[in-house]
Amino acid sequence: MSEGNNPFVLNPAKQMMDTGKLSLMFSVRQTRSVDIALVAKAAGYDSIYIDLEHGALTVPEAGQICVTALAVGLSPFVRVPAGATDAAGQVLDLGAMGIIAPHISGPADAERMVDACKYPPIGHRSNSSSLPQQWLAKLPLVEVQERLNKETMVLAMIESRDGLENVEAIAAVPGVDVLLVGTSDLSAELGIPGQFGSDTIMKALDRIIAAAKKHGKHVSLGGGIKGGSVSVLKTLCDKGIRQISVGNDVGMLNAAMRQRVVEINKLIS
């Protein structure tokens, strides 16, 4: 939401990470209704991400959810398919406050996404008028560009062996704000699929966190590890993780439905 008479929307997740607090993000894969943003807000999340890589939503549907998220004070992020710079520009114009860029293998991949997501002089994002992030207010172009460059985030996903090897160079790219670790794909790439508590994964996370700290970037945690031990998550947060992607609509609905059936069957058996 904006503050006072400021026509610009602020980015709550960025504010939390910048001040050392933990951001909790909810993933939307199948839900098309804008109500999902209200559900996430009521549950205590500060951000959502709409998944256009693995989900079934369209760009217009993602935009509608983004605008609703802005209105209730959530940071809306969108994961686009790998290298989809056109889609990134579209959803940013429709209300997204950041782009989750999957399969970033090296600095060149990161630079391409930054170029599409940031206005000059950082990148070459195309101008659009009356953006949701400025509440459709008429403002000087230079002011819009400066403010949205500050508030819009690029989250580069580290989820491959190449991405891990090149993580310091990726973190050094101007305009990359967050390294988002895709632990499911990364564990598979490292030959230990699903072994999230292994020394290999912990060492990989240590390496990513160190690279982020060196270059003043944040680290976000996604993939299967987020469903693991709370004590492991606490340890990682103590090391410097500033955001956790805590489940998606399909998985959490399924888990709640199963649990309810178990509870009722216990009562009537």
Secondary structure, DSSP 8 states (H G I E B T S, - for coil): ---TT--S---HHHHHHHTT--EEEEEESS--STHHHHHHHHHT-SEEEEETTTS---HHHHHHHHHHHHHHT-EEEEE--TT-HHHHHHHHHTT-SEEEE----SHHHHHHHHHHHS-TTT------SS-GGGTT----HHHHHHHHHHH-EEEEEE-SHHHHHTHHHHHTSTT--EEEEEHHHHHHHTT-TT-TTSHHHHHHHHHHHHHHHHTT-EEEEESGGGGS-HHHHHHHHHHT--EEEEEEHHHHHHHHHHHHHHHHHHHH-
